[in-house]
Amino acid sequence: MTAAAKVRLFTWIALVAGVGGGLLVAFPKVLPVGGPWVQLALGILTLVLAFAARKIGIAEVEGFDGRLSLAAALLGFLVVFFAGQVAFGILVAVAN
């Protein structure tokens, strides 16, 4: 598999995971049990794949345009931020 193919694959999987996590953040009643943890997992997956795509693209692809992987990374940050707030609230409620 070429570097450009890896970049495309990682970027599109990151975007799909980010959109899925974003939808779960917007509609939390879809997954009532374990929803914040699934959202966090999708957000982290989005970040890992987006930054892996950027790393490979910058190092190995001539003329790399990283706007799409950057958008996926920003989406991953948003999902982790909002899901993390809910997960932290759950952990505080359990601790009390």
N, C-alpha and C positions, 0 to 999 in steps of 0.2 A: 504494500500500500504506500503510495507516495505521500509526501508531506502535505501537499495541497489537498489530497483526499482526506487525510486525517484532520486537517483544519476544518474542512467543510463538515465532516461527520461530527466532530466534537462541538462545533458551533451550533449546528442544527439540533443536536440532542440537548445541548444546554438551553437553547431557546424553548424547546418543547417542555423541558423540565421546569424552566422559569415561568412559562405561561401556565402550566399546570399548578405550580405553587401559588402563583398570583390569583388564579381562579379559586383555589382553596382558601386563600386569605380573604378574597372578596365574598365568598359564599361558604362560611365556616360550618354551616349546618349540614353540608354534604357528607362530611366525615365527622360525626359527633364524638366518636371514641378514637382517641389518638390523632386527631386532626392536626394539632400544633406540631407534633413530632414528625408527622409526614411532611408538613409544610417546611419544617426545618431541614429535613433530609433532602427535599427537592431543592431548596435554596442552596444548600451546601454543594449538592451535585452540580447545580448550575454554575456556581462559582468555580469549582474545581475544573470542570470541563471548559468553561469560557477562558480561564487563565491558561489552561494547558493549550488550547487552540491558539491563543495569542503568543505564547512562548514558542510553539512550533512554527507559527507563521512568521514571526519576527526573525527567527534564527535561520529558517530553511526555505522560505518561499520568497522568490524574487518579486518585488512589487506588491508585497502584502498590504491589503487594505483591511484593517482590523476593526472597522466600525461596527460590523454585525456582532462580532465576539465581544466588543466593548458594551454594546447594548445588552447582550445576554448577561454580562457581568454586573451591570447596573441593575438589571432586573433581579438577579440573584441577591444583591445587597438589599434591595427592597423587601424581597420575600423573607430573608433571614431577619431583617429588622422587625417587621410586623409579626412574624411568627414567633420570634424570640420574646417579644413583649408578652404574648399570650402564654407561652411556655413558662416564662419567669413568674407570671401571676399564678399559674397552676402550682409551681414549685413552692411559692411563698404560702399559698393556701394549704398545701399539704403539710408544710413545716409548722404551721400554727395550730 
